[in-house]
Amino acid sequence: MGCSAGLGFVVLCWVVSGVTCYNPWDFSRSDSPYPWARVDASQLRAVSPLQPVTVQCEEAQMVITVHRDLFGMGHLIKAADLSLGPAACQYTSLNAVENMVIFVAGLHECGSTLQMTPDSLVYSTSLNYNPTPASNPVILRTNPAVIPIECHYPRKDNVSSKAIKPTWVPFTSTLSAEERLGFSLRLMNDDWSAERPSNGFQLGEVMHIQADVSTGNHVALRLFVDSCVATLSPDRDSSPHYAVIDFNGCLVDGRSDDTTSAFISPRLRQDTLQFMVDVFRFAGDARNLIYITCHLKVTAAEQAPDPLNKACSFNKAGNIWSPVEGTRDICRCCETGNCGLAGQSRRVNPLDRWPGRRFQRDVASRHGRIYIIGVNRWLCGESCGITNGSREGSITRYLTCIAIVH
């Protein structure tokens, strides 16, 4: 009994000491110069005032120094029991004199992850301690520990007022867009729950089209369909042509009396935009191959929609244009066609939009079938007519789909 009571007393004192002396090392301070590190050592419950883990965030790597007295109890851990990140990288060097274990790893090595915030690039990893038995293989005297580590780097910094602005697109920004932004169009079933298994349609049916963008590590983005035009050749400027979406996001096909085409509101997500289009074919033309080219673009999700970045449908019941998000006034230009820069005013007539006369949609027949091909391409190459573009505050991409009318 005496031995049991004594053991209980010792354990109780250790726990109280750990709580009263607990002081995690957190180097995140609002006045810290960039780059700065954050180490959450709360699992260690060390009673020593020394910092057992320190981190240096360098330009392309992080240097992590670990004291072998990891728990501040006078017990030196084995260096081999330490590893870095999900890849379990081993230490780089060992300072036997000062009992220090040093890890040097690139910012993208050892399974580290990158998170992008509005102000910072945050590289995250963890220091892992997995104790192995010492002289007695039956018992352990320490617990495993995982210590989260972060290196914060600024996305913006001060530069000279005499800096030279290049006239070309920087290679790094082009590469980033190719790797991290994937635009796609998919035909969905009637309830939007899955991709449509068949691409065939009867005239009089409705296409459910979903546009998506894969943002990767980017901050939140909002997707828009700037324009969609149907043609009989791969050239989106060829004639005849029919505008489904025009004027920076106005679904002008829904302005016609015989259609119900509209954007779906509210959105499923900011990086997704859904819209319905009544199936059609060109009137008075026997060719049955239709190319539909859509211009997709993204803006920062925090940027308020405006006349250049919007998704507007025509509400026949109220005889007014309505946006998916934003104020109603951003859709006023859908009626006048003056959504661009000053001096570029264009008047829209649903049946007479283009020079000469635009071919009208043909919905009289109910016997043809339309097959949409290539709508589900994901970052396809030049074969599907993708071109890159840029506009202030947005990133853009063209996708061309093919429809066969039988």
C-alpha positions in Angstrom: 0.0 0.0 0.0 2.8 2.4 0.9 4.5 1.8 -2.5 1.2 2.4 -4.4 0.5 5.7 -2.5 4.0 6.9 -3.1 3.8 6.3 -6.8 0.5 8.0 -7.0 2.0 11.1 -5.2 4.9 11.3 -7.6 2.8 11.1 -10.7 0.4 13.7 -9.3 3.2 16.1 -8.7 4.6 15.7 -12.2 1.3 16.5 -13.8 0.8 19.6 -11.6 4.3 20.7 -12.5 3.6 20.2 -16.1 0.5 22.3 -16.0 1.8 25.2 -14.0 5.0 25.5 -15.9 3.5 24.9 -19.4 4.7 27.5 -21.8 4.5 26.6 -25.5 6.9 28.2 -28.0 5.0 30.3 -30.5 7.1 32.6 -32.6 4.2 34.2 -34.5 4.2 37.9 -33.6 2.5 40.6 -35.5 5.7 42.6 -35.5 7.9 39.8 -36.6 9.9 40.4 -39.9 9.2 38.1 -42.8 9.8 35.3 -43.1 8.9 34.0 -39.7 8.3 30.6 -38.1 5.7 29.1 -35.9 6.4 26.0 -33.7 3.6 24.4 -31.6 5.5 22.6 -28.9 2.5 22.2 -26.6 2.8 18.4 -26.7 6.2 18.5 -25.0 5.1 19.9 -21.7 8.7 20.7 -21.0 9.6 22.2 -17.6 12.8 23.8 -18.8 12.7 27.4 -20.0 14.9 26.5 -22.9 13.5 26.2 -26.4 13.9 22.6 -27.4 12.9 23.3 -31.1 14.0 26.3 -33.1 13.3 27.0 -36.8 15.0 29.2 -39.3 12.9 30.0 -42.4 15.4 30.7 -45.3 14.8 31.6 -48.9 14.4 28.0 -50.2 14.7 25.8 -47.1 14.0 25.5 -43.4 16.6 24.7 -40.8 15.2 23.0 -37.7 17.4 22.5 -34.6 16.2 20.1 -32.0 17.8 19.8 -28.5 18.1 16.1 -27.5 16.7 17.1 -24.1 13.4 17.4 -25.9 11.1 17.3 -22.8 13.4 19.4 -20.6 13.7 16.5 -18.0 17.4 15.9 -18.4 16.8 12.8 -20.5 18.4 12.8 -23.9 16.4 11.2 -26.7 18.0 9.3 -29.5 18.5 11.3 -32.7 17.3 8.3 -34.8 13.9 8.6 -33.2 13.3 12.0 -34.8 12.0 12.5 -38.3 10.7 15.3 -40.4 7.3 15.5 -42.2 5.1 12.7 -43.7 8.1 11.5 -45.7 10.0 10.8 -42.4 13.2 12.5 -43.5 16.1 11.8 -41.2 18.3 14.4 -39.6 21.0 16.1 -41.6 23.7 16.5 -39.0 24.3 15.9 -35.3 26.1 18.2 -32.9 27.3 15.8 -30.2 28.9 18.6 -28.1 25.8 20.6 -27.7 23.4 17.6 -28.0 21.7 19.2 -31.0 20.0 17.4 -33.9 19.7 19.5 -37.1 17.3 19.0 -40.0 17.8 21.0 -43.3 15.0 20.5 -45.8 13.8 22.3 -48.9 10.4 24.0 -48.6 8.8 21.4 -50.9 10.7 18.4 -49.4 9.7 15.8 -46.8 6.0 16.0 -47.6 5.5 19.6 -46.6 2.4 21.3 -47.8 1.8 24.8 -49.2 -1.2 27.0 -48.2 -1.8 30.4 -49.8 -3.5 33.1 -47.8 -4.3 36.6 -48.9 -1.0 37.9 -47.4 1.3 34.9 -47.0 2.7 31.6 -48.4 2.6 29.1 -45.6 4.8 26.0 -45.8 3.7 23.4 -43.1 5.4 20.3 -41.9 5.9 18.5 -38.6 8.7 17.2 -36.4 7.9 13.6 -35.4 9.3 11.9 -32.3 8.7 8.1 -32.2 10.6 6.6 -29.2 12.1 3.2 -29.5 13.1 1.0 -26.5 16.5 1.6 -25.0 18.3 -1.0 -22.9 15.0 -2.8 -21.9 13.0 -3.7 -25.0 9.8 -4.1 -22.9 9.3 -0.5 -21.7 9.3 3.1 -22.9 10.0 6.1 -20.8 8.7 8.8 -23.1 5.6 9.3 -25.3 5.5 10.0 -29.0 5.1 13.6 -30.0 4.2 15.5 -33.2 5.3 19.2 -33.3 3.7 21.3 -36.1 6.0 23.7 -37.8 5.2 26.5 -40.2 7.2 29.0 -42.3 5.4 32.1 -43.4 6.6 34.1 -46.4 5.0 37.4 -47.7 3.2 37.5 -50.9 3.8 41.2 -51.2 6.8 43.3 -50.3 8.2 46.8 -50.8 10.1 47.5 -54.0 11.9 50.5 -55.4 9.7 53.3 -56.8 11.9 53.1 -59.9 11.2 49.5 -60.6 10.8 48.5 -64.2 7.6 46.8 -65.2 8.2 44.1 -67.9 6.1 44.2 -71.0 6.0 40.4 -71.3 4.1 37.9 -69.2 6.5 36.5 -66.6 7.2 32.8 -67.1 6.5 31.9 -63.5 3.0 33.3 -63.6 2.2 31.5 -66.8 3.5 28.2 -65.3 1.5 28.8 -62.2 -1.7 29.2 -64.1 -1.1 26.1 -66.2 -0.4 24.0 -63.1 -3.0 25.2 -60.7 -6.0 26.3 -62.7 -8.0 23.8 -64.6 -11.1 24.9 -66.5 -13.8 22.4 -67.5 -17.3 22.1 -69.0 -19.5 19.1 -68.3 -22.9 18.0 -69.4 -24.9 17.1 -66.3 -28.1 15.1 -65.7 -31.3 16.9 -65.0 -30.8 17.1 -61.2 -27.1 18.1 -61.5 -26.1 15.1 -59.3 -23.8 13.5 -61.8 -22.3 13.9 -65.3 -24.7 12.9 -68.0 -23.9 9.4 -69.3 -25.2 10.2 -72.8 -24.5 13.2 -75.0 -27.6 12.8 -77.2 -30.5 15.3 -77.1 -33.8 15.7 -78.8 -34.7 19.2 -80.0 -36.9 20.6 -77.4 -34.9 19.2 -74.5 -32.6 21.3 -72.2 -28.9 21.0 -71.8 -27.6 21.3 -68.2 -24.1 22.6 -68.5 -21.7 23.0 -65.5 -18.5 25.1 -65.7 -15.8 24.4 -63.0 -12.3 25.6 -62.2 -9.8 23.7 -60.1 -8.1 26.3 -58.0 -5.4 24.2 -56.4 -3.5 26.3 -53.9 -4.9 29.6 -55.0 -7.0 31.8 -52.7 -10.7 31.5 -53.3 -11.8 32.3 -56.9 -15.2 33.0 -58.5 -15.8 31.6 -61.9 -17.7 33.3 -64.7 -18.7 32.3 -68.3 -17.9 35.5 -70.2 -19.3 34.3 -73.5 -20.5 31.3 -75.5 -20.9 31.3 -79.2 -22.1 28.5 -81.6 -20.6 28.3 -85.1 -20.4 25.8 -87.9 -16.5 25.9 -88.0 -13.8 25.9 -85.3 -13.3 29.7 -85.9 -15.5 31.4 -83.2 -15.6 34.5 -85.4 -16.9 32.7 -88.5 -20.4 33.2 -89.9 -23.1 32.1 -89.3 -22.8 32.3 -85.5 -25.2 32.4 -82.6 -24.5 33.9 -79.2 -25.7 31.9 -76.2 -23.9 34.1 -73.6 -22.5 37.5 -74.5 -21.7 40.9 -73.1 -19.4 39.6 -70.3 -21.9 37.1 -68.8 -25.3 37.9 -70.1 -27.2 34.7 -71.1 -28.8 36.4 -74.2 -30.3 33.1 -75.4 -32.8 33.4 -72.6 -34.0 36.7 -74.0 -35.7 35.0 -76.9 -39.4 34.3 -76.5 -39.2 30.6 -77.1 -36.5 29.7 -74.5 -36.0 29.1 -70.8 -32.2 29.3 -70.8 -30.9 30.7 -67.6 -28.1 30.5 -65.0 -28.8 28.5 -61.9 -29.0 30.6 -58.7 -27.6 30.4 -56.1 -24.3 28.8 -57.0 -23.2 25.4 -55.8 -19.8 26.9 -55.1 -17.9 30.0 -56.0 -15.7 28.0 -58.4 -18.7 26.4 -60.1 -21.3 28.0 -62.4 -24.3 26.1 -63.8 -26.6 27.1 -66.6 -29.4 25.6 -68.8 -29.7 26.1 -72.5 -32.6 24.9 -74.7 -31.3 22.6 -77.4 -31.1 24.3 -80.8 -29.7 24.0 -84.4 -29.0 26.5 -87.1 -32.0 27.3 -89.3 -31.7 27.0 -93.1 -28.3 25.2 -93.0 -27.9 21.5 -93.7 -24.5 21.2 -91.9 -24.8 19.2 -88.8 -21.5 19.9 -87.0 -21.8 22.7 -84.5 -18.9 24.2 -82.6 -19.7 25.9 -79.2 -16.8 28.0 -77.9 -17.1 29.3 -74.3 -14.9 31.9 -72.7 -14.4 31.1 -69.0 -12.6 33.4 -66.5 -12.1 33.8 -62.8 -11.7 36.7 -60.4 -10.9 36.8 -56.7 -13.9 35.6 -54.7 -13.7 38.7 -52.5 -14.1 41.0 -55.6 -17.7 42.2 -56.0 -19.4 41.3 -59.3 -19.5 44.2 -61.8 -20.6 44.8 -65.4 -17.5 43.1 -66.7 -17.7 40.1 -64.2 -21.2 38.8 -63.8 -23.7 36.0 -64.5 -27.1 37.5 -65.6 -30.3 35.8 -66.8 -33.4 37.3 -68.2 -36.5 36.9 -66.0 -39.5 36.9 -68.4 -42.0 37.1 -65.5 -40.6 40.4 -64.3 -39.2 41.4 -67.7 -35.8 42.2 -66.1 -32.3 40.9 -66.0 -31.2 39.3 -62.7 -27.7 38.4 -61.5 -26.6 35.2 -59.8 -24.9 37.4 -57.3 -24.3 41.1 -56.9 -26.7 44.1 -57.3 -29.2 44.1 -60.1 -27.7 47.2 -61.7 -24.7 45.2 -63.0 -27.1 43.5 -65.5 -28.6 46.7 -67.0 -26.0 46.6 -69.8 -27.3 43.2 -71.0 -30.2 45.0 -72.6 -28.1 47.8 -74.3 -24.9 45.7 -74.9 -22.8 48.5 -73.4 -20.9 46.4 -70.8 -17.4 47.2 -72.0 -15.4 50.4 -72.1 -16.9 53.7 -72.9 -17.4 54.3 -76.6 -18.0 50.6 -77.3 -21.8 50.7 -76.9 -23.6 47.9 -78.7 -27.4 47.5 -79.0 -28.6 43.9 -78.5 -31.5 42.4 -80.4 -32.0 38.7 -79.5 -32.7 37.9 -83.2 -30.4 40.4 -84.8 -27.2 40.6 -82.8 -24.5 40.1 -85.3 -23.5 42.0 -88.5 -25.7 41.0 -91.5 -28.2 38.8 -89.7 -27.6 36.2 -87.1 -29.0 32.7 -87.8 -32.0 32.1 -85.6 -32.3 29.1 -83.3 -34.4 26.3 -84.9 -36.7 24.6 -82.4 -39.5 23.7 -84.9 -38.3 20.1 -85.4 -38.7 17.5 -82.7 -37.1 14.6 -84.5 -33.4 15.4 -84.6 -30.9 14.3 -82.0 -27.9 16.5 -80.9 -24.7 14.9 -79.7 -22.4 17.2 -77.6 -18.8 16.0 -77.9 -15.8 17.2 -75.9 -17.7 19.1 -73.2 -16.0 17.1 -70.4 -12.5 17.9 -71.4 -10.2 18.9 -68.5 -7.3 21.2 -69.5 -7.3 19.7 -72.9 -4.7 20.8 -75.4 -4.7 22.8 -78.6 -6.9 20.1 -80.3 -10.0 21.4 -78.5 -9.3 25.0 -79.2 -8.0 26.3 -75.9 -6.3 29.7 -75.8 -5.0 31.6 -72.8 -5.8 35.2 -72.0 -5.6 37.7 -69.3 -7.5 40.7 -68.2 -6.9 43.0 -65.3 -8.2 41.3 -62.2 -9.0 38.0 -64.0 -7.6 34.9 -65.6 -9.3 33.6 -68.7 -9.5 30.4 -70.9 -11.4 29.5 -74.1 -13.0 26.0 -74.4 -14.4 24.7 -77.7 -17.1 22.0 -77.7 -18.5 20.2 -80.7 -22.2 19.3 -81.3 -23.4 16.9 -84.0 -27.0 17.3 -85.2 -28.7 14.4 -86.9 
